[in-house]
Amino acid sequence: MSRKEQPIIVGLDIGTTKVVAIAGRKNEFGKLEILGFGKAESAGVSHGVVMNIEQCIKSIQQAIEKCRQSNPQLELKEMYVGIAGQHIKSIQTRGDRVRVSTDSEISKEDIDMLIRDQHKTYIPAGDQIIDIIPKDFSVDNTNNVLDPIGMSGVKVGANFHIITGDRHAIRNIKRCVDKSGLITRDILLQPLASAAAVMNVEDLEAGVAIVDIGGGTTDMAVYYDGILKHTAVIPYAGVNITEDIRNGLGVLRAQAEQMKVQYGSALSDMANNNAYITIPGLRGLQPKEISVKNLSHIIQARMHEILDHVVYHLKQAGLEKKLYGGIILTGGGAQLNNLVQLTEYVTGLGARIGYPNEHLAGKHAEALMNPMYATCIGLILRGYHDYESSRLRFVGESINSLQDEATEQTTSLPEGQVEEGLEQGEIEVVDVKPRTRLMGQLFGRFKDKFVRIFEADDTEIDS
């Protein structure tokens, strides 16, 4: 397929403060040509979790409509959707499998079965698996194997990073997308999508922490030695800073947000002692004079707390002094003045703002070279990873559950055709590459790569 025939892929970022829809297609140079862009105020979402279905649907529809208006020729239907929230958890686990045929070389089927076994990992009741990420493999007594396929050995194993989330929170996001007249192609963890947009191969090798400061949550993804080592969701972000300003200075929420954006600084020492902001009085009351210095004190206190959580998670991963690539700040909150300096002071690591500009082209590219759009750009990149790998993952559904469903469907065939139906590959387990690809994950796919993701039914799914 030529570059001109590349498909259009749409990312949908449903955040606490905004909903963004971006449509893109790779050009002949491998860059994302942005074909459509739409943004709307978010309603019905709190700290990354849908709290009001109807309000969230309206926000999604507004963003999609603006995206269509930016390019009337676009046909928007299938979406790659980001997910975050306090319900996201990660589990580190180990899996090993003894091979039956030890004379043959290790094949992709062996790796597929090893990864499939991880769906049996115990997770808390009410949660379901979002991602299973193999970190490093071992063959017999040889550890830290990058790619075991083709090697010989009796036992093959791996360390895994399993990401889980609340089953109902995941379904509520999908319901909002479905009721907006759209189709959820995949649901992806937001910090991993942001990492794909702002990180390069050198960052992956040196070791970096992606800190995505959004509206409702601050999301982390820590990479070291080319491996995803840690993910975390910190329940404080831009909304909390706005509320602190509102309560501390006695202003309206809209005024607090405007002051944060226009005059806010993450370092109070850098604020002008003699600068004041005049706030109109309510219903005839006298105008209020707000000190820029006091505003910066409030912002710094909350940002320091968020960065303390970042340091805590780095220590949990044992990497607080090993990330030579430092910290990459992204998300809307990364635009705060002097945040890089505060981050370096609190963490002791180098820091920079992560922009998705390496991947962008087209008429909207300049407007989207902003850290707040990193997640949405990363969702498109992840979609292209699926497309180019001919993979489609079914979020929250175990491979075993998919195979059980396929078996139930084939039992209606005439006798003697059940086995034949399975052999023809209604569901096929695909090759899972190790960490040589940044966003390489576990995917299942139908034989036809363009089949739409099936609807998640309302019955409980055994994870």
N, C-alpha and C positions, 0 to 999 in steps of 0.2 A: 504494500500500500504506500502510495506517495505521501509526502508531507501535506499536499493540498487536500488530501482526503481524510486528514485526521479528524476525529470526531470533536464536537463541542461538548465540553464537560463543565458542569455547574457546581460551584461550592455554595453552601448555605450555612452561614454562621449565625446561630440563634443565641444571642448574648443577653445579659441582664439589662444593658442600656441601649443596645442597637441590634438590628437584624440586617445582615449584609448578604446579598446575592451577587455573585460574580460568575460570568460565563467566559470561558477562555478556550483557545485552541492553539496547539503548537504550530509554529511556522517552520519554514524550511531550515532555519538556523537552530531549531530546538528550543526557542523561546516561547513563552506564553503570550499569545496575542489576545489582549482583552477585547472581547466583542460586546460585552454588556455589563453594566454595573448599576446596582440599586441598593439604597440604604434607607431604613426606616427606624423610627424610635421603637424600642422594644417595650412591650407591655405584657403582663402576665407571667414574667419570668423573674425569679428571685434567686440570686446566688447560683445561677446556672440550672435551676430546676424549674420546670413548668408548674406554675401555681394556678393559672387560669387558662383553660384550653381555648376559649372563644377569643380572649384578648390576644393570645399568642398567634392564633390563626390570622387575625386581622393584621398583625404586624408582619407576618410572613407574606401575606397577600400584597401588602403595600410595597415591600421590598421587591417582590417578584414583578409587580406591575411597573415599578420604576425601572427595573432592569429591562423589561420589554420595551418601555418607552425610549430607552437609550439606543435601542436597536430593534425596530419593528419587525425585522426579518427573522429575529431569533425565535426558535421554538423551545421553550423551557418546560421540561417535564420531569426528567430524572435528576436527583440531587445527591451530592455527597454532603452529609450533615455532620457537624461537629458536636461533641458532647463534653461537658465538664460538670462540675458540681461536687459538693461535699461527700456525696455518696460513692464517689470513685475510690477504689482501693486497689492495691497491688500486692501480689503474693510472689515470693521467691520459692521455687520448688525445683526438685531434681527428679529426672526420669531416666530409667535404664530399661533396656530390652535385650533379652538373649535371643540371638538369631537361630532359626531352625537349620538353615542351610549355611554352614560355616565355610564351605568350600568356595562359594560364589562371593563376588565382591559386594560391598554394601551398595544398595540401590536407593533410589528416591522412595520406593515403596517402604523400605525399612524406616526411613526418616519420617514418612507420612504416618506410619503406624505409631512411631514413638511420640510424635506430637499429638496424635489422636488420643493416645492414652491419657494425656494431661487433662482431658475433659472429665476424667473421673476424680480429679483433685477436689477435695472437700472445700466448699465455699459457704459462707454464711447463708442461712435460709433467707429467701427473698432476693438474693443477688443472682446475677448471671454473668457469664464470661463475655467480655468485650473483645479481648485480644490475648493470644498466646504467642509470646515472642521468644524464640530460642536464642540464647546468648552465646554459649560456647559448647562444643561437643567433645566427647571423649570416645575413644575406641580401645577397648580392653584397658591397659594401664597407661595409655597415651592420652594426656589431657590437653586442653586448649587447642583442639583441632578446629580449623576454620571450616573445612568442607570434607566430611567423612565419606561422601559418595565416591566410590571407586576403590576404597581401601578394603583390606581384609581384616576380619576380626570376629570374635565370638560375641562380645557384648558391645552395644553402642548405647551411649547415653548423652544427656545434655542438661544444662541448667536453664531454667525457664523463668521468664518474667510474665506473670499472668495478671491481666488487668480485669477487674470486675466492677460492676455497677449495679445499682438497685434496678430490679427488673421492671418495676412499674414506672420509674423515672425514664427509663429507656423507651418504654412503650408509649408514654405520654408524648415524648418528642416525636416519635414516629406517627402517632395519631394526629398531631398538629400538622405535620407535613402532608399526611394522607388527606385530611379534611380541607387542606388548601388546594386540593386538586393536583397534587404532585406525587411523585414516586420516590421513596427513599432507596437509593442504590446502595448506600453503605452509611454506617454511623461510625465515626472515628473519634478517638481521643484528641481533644484540641491541642494540648502541648506537643503531641507527636506531629500533628499537622503543621503547627507553627515552626517546629524544628526543621521540617522539610523545606520550608520557605526561606529560612534565614541562615541555615547552617550549610557549610560546604565540607568537602572531604578533609581539608586540613583541620577544621574544627572537630570533626569526628575523631581524627587520630589524636589530636592534642588533648582532648577532653574538655567539654563545656557543660555548663548548666543553662538551659533555656528557661527563662523566667518570664512567663506571659502574664502581665498585669492587666486583667480585664476589668469589666464593670463590677461583677459580683464575686469572682474568685481570682486568685493568683495561682496559675498552673505551672508545674515544674516538670522538666524532663532532663535527666542527667546522663550524659554519655561519657564513657571513659574507655580508652583503648579500643575504640570502634564498636563498643557494645552499649546498649541501653542498660544502665545500672539501676536507675531509680526513677519513679514517677510519684508525684504528690499533688494534692489540691489543697491550697491554703485558703481558708474561708474569709479572707479579708482582701479588699481591692478598692477600686475607685469609688464605689457607692459608699463604703465605710468612711473614706476621706471626706466625701461630700456631707455625710451625716455629722461627722465631727465638726466641720466648719459651721453647719447649720445650727447645731446645738451650742457650740462654743461661742459663736458670735451673735446668735439670736437673729438670724436672717432666714429668708425663705429658701427652700431647697433649690429652686432655679437660680437664685442669686448666689448661693453657695457654689453651685456647679460652675457658674460663669466666672466667679472670682478664682476658683481653683484653676480653670483653664487659662485665664488671661494673666493672672498675677501670681499664681502659686509657685512656690519653690520648695524643693525637698531639703534645702539647707537654709536654716534661718540666718546663719551667719552671712549668707550672700544677699539677704534682703536689705532693702534701703530703709534705714531707721526713720527717715523723714517723709516717707511716702505713705499716703492715705488714700483709701477708696471711699467715695461718697455713695451711700445707699439711700435711695428715696424712702421717705417715711410712709408708713401705711395709713391711709385714710386721714390725712391731714396732720399726722405726727411729724415731728422734726426729722430731717435727714440724719442718717447715722454715719459717723466717720469710723472707718475700719482701718486699723494699722496693718500695713503689708507685712510688717515684722511679726505681729501676732498671728496673722494668717499662715505664715511660713512655719511658725512654731507648731501649730496644729497639724499641718501637713507632715512635717518632719517626724513628729511623734508617731503617727500611724504608719508612715513608710518605714520607720526604724523597726516597728513591731513586725511588719511583713518581712523585712530582711532578716530579722532574728529567726523567723520561722524557716527562711531559706537556709541559713547557717545550720539550724537544727537538722534539717533533712540532709544536708551535705555531710554532717557528722554521722548521721545514721548510716549513710552509704560509705563512710570512711574515706571520703574524697575531698574534705575541706581544704587540703593542701596539695592536691594532685591535679587539679584542673588547670593545665597550662594555657588552655584557651580562654579561661576566665568565665565570666557570666555574660550571656547575651540577653538583654532586656528587650521585650517586645510587648505588643498589646497597646491599647490606648493609654494606659497609665504610664507607659515608658516615656511619654512625651513631657512629663513633668520636668521643669527646669532643675538642673543640678542633681538629677537623680543618679547619674553615672558616678559622680563624686561621692555621694552618700553610700552607694552600693560598694564602691571600692573601700571606703572607710569601715563599713560594718563587716564586710566579708573578708577583707584582706586579699581579695582577688581582683584582677583586672576586669573591667566591664566596658561594654559598648552597647549601642542601640542596634537592634537587628531589623534591617529593612529587607523586604522581599524584592529589591530592585534587580538582583542578578537574573531573575527569571522572566521579567516583564518586557512586553513590547506592545505596540498598538496605541491608539489614540487616548485610551484611559490610563495608560501606564504611569504617566507622571502624577496623576491624581491619586493613584493607588500605592505610590511609593511611600507608604506610611506604615509604621508598626502595627496600627490597629487593624490592618487588613491582612496581616501575616497568616492568621489562621485560615481565612477563606482562600487565599492563594495556595496554601499548603494542602487544602482539601482538593483543589483541582489537580495539583501535582500528584497526590495520592491516587486520584482517579485515573491519571495517565499511567501510573505504575500498574494499576489493575489492568488497564486496557492493553498496554504493551506486553504484559505478562500473561494475557488471556486468563485473568483470574477475577473471580467475584466472590467476596467473603459474605457469609450470612451471619450477621452480628448476633451474638447471644445464643445461637443454635449450635449444639455440638454436632460433630460429624456423625456420631452415632445416631442422634435424633434424626438427622437428614436421611441416613440410610434406612432407619426404621420407617420413615414416612414413605420412602421410595419402595420399600418392600410391601407396605400396605397397599400402595397404588397398584403394584404389579400383581397382587393376589387376585385381582379381578380379571386377569387374563385367562384364557383357556388353559386347561391343564397342560403342562409341558412347556408353556411359554414364559413362566415366571423367571426361570433362570436365564432364559434368552434375553428377556427384557433388561435384567440387571447387567448382563454382559454387554448390552448395547450402550450402556453408560448413561442412564437417566441422571445419575450423580457420579461425578468423577473426582477423585482426590488428586490434586495437582502437585507437581514438584514444588517443594519448599526450599528455596535457596537459603543458605546461612547468612551471616551478617555482612556479606560483601556488598549488599545493597542496603542503603540507609533505611528505607521503609519496608524492607522485606518482612512479611508477616505470614501468618497462617491464613490461607484462603481455600475455600471450596469453590467449585464452579460447575455449572451445567455444561454439557457438551457444546451447546450454542452459546458463545461468549456474550451475546447481546440479549439473553433472556432477562426479563425483569425480575427483581427480587420479589419473592413471594410475600404475601401479606402475613404478618405475625398475628396468629389467631389469639383469641382471648383465653384459651385454655392454658393452664400452667405447663410450662415446658421443663422437662427434667434436664437440668444443666449437668 
